[in-house]
Amino acid sequence: MSEPINDAELVRQAKAGELAAFEELTRRYERQVYSLAFRIVRQEHDAEDVTQEAFLSAMEYLAGFREEARFSTWLMRIATHAALKVLRKRRGLDTVSLEASTEPDPEGAIPHPEYIADWRQSPEELVHRNEIRRLLEEALDRLDEKHRLVFLLRDVEGLSVRETAEALGLSEVNVKVRLLRARLQLRERLTRVFGDPARALAHGHHIER
Amino acid sequence: MKCEDLLALLNEYVDGTVDPAICDEFEKHMAGCNPCQVVVDNIRKTITLYKEGKPYELPIPFRDRLHAALREHWKASHPCDQKANGEPR
C-alpha cells in the first residue's frame, strides 16, 4: 500500500486543478465538519446545509488559502462561520454580531467544583460505548451556546486559543474565560456520572483549604 | 497558592502553557491537596473523552448529494479543465 498523501500535497494538487485531490480532502474531513456543524446548530438539516456550504466555500476560496494554518484548521473556521450564520439567521439578527466581542464577559467568579471524585473508568474504556456518547452529547447540549462554541473549537477540534478567538470574533481573554467555564461545567456533569461515590471528596474540605 | 488560585490557572496548566515557576507552585499545592489533584485529573479525562470521541457519520443520501454538488461546482468553476470531468461514482 502506498503512503497516504498528506493534506498539504492534496491542497497543492487541488489548487492546480485536480478535482480528485479536493474530493479526497472532502472525504477526509466531511465527518469532522458535519459533527462540528451538528454540535453547533443541533439540527440535522441545518448541519447538512452548513457542511455543504463549508465545502463549497472552501473550494471557492482555496486559491486564496495561504497555508499558514493547517488545511483542517482553515476548513473548521469556514465551517464555524457557516454555522454561526445559521444561528444568527434563526434569531433574525442577520446583521448584528453574535455577541459583542469587545464586551468583557459579564461573569463573576469561577464556579467551584462541587462533586469531586475519581472516575471509575478511564476515558479509553468509556469512549467507545454508545450510551456514553449520548451522555457526552447531552452534557455538551446543556452548556450555554457561548461556552459550547469555545469548547468545541478549542478542545474537540484542537484549534489554538488565538485561532478560536479569531473564528468566533472574541478576544483571547474571553476565549480563556469561557473555556475554563465550559471545562469545569462538563467536568462537573461527567464526574457525577463517572465518579466513584465511595471515593467522593467532601465539598467543604476543598473550600476550607 | 490556594485552591482558588489553582482554579484560575487550570487552563494553562492542563494545556501545558503555564509559566515554569508557577507550574512548580501549582504542583506543590496539588501534592498537598487531594481534591485539587482529582479535579485536574477529572478535567484531563473530560477533555480526552471529547477529543477521542468518534465524529458523526454523514447520512448517506446527504453524502451523495454533497459530493455531487461539489463536482458540479468544480466543473462550473473549471470550465476548460479536462481533469474536472470527474466520473460519477
Interface residues (C-beta under 8 A of the other chain):
Chain A: G17 E18 L19 A20 F22 E23 T26 E30 R31 Q32 Y34 S35 F38 E44 E48 T51 Q52 F55 L56 M59 E60 I110 H112 P113 I116 A117 D118 W119 S122 P123 E124 L126 V127 H128 I132 R133 L136 L140 F151 D155 V156 G158 K176 L179 L180 R183 L184 L186 R187 L190 T191 F194 G195 L201 H205 H206 I207 R209
Chain B: K2 C3 E4 L7 A8 L10 N11 V14 C33 N34 P35 C36 V38 V39 D41 N42 I43 K45 T46 I47 T48 L49 Y50 K51 E52 G53 K54 P55 Y56 E57 L58 P59 F62 R63 R65 L66 H67 A69 L70 R71 H73 W74 S77 H78 D81 K83 A84 G86
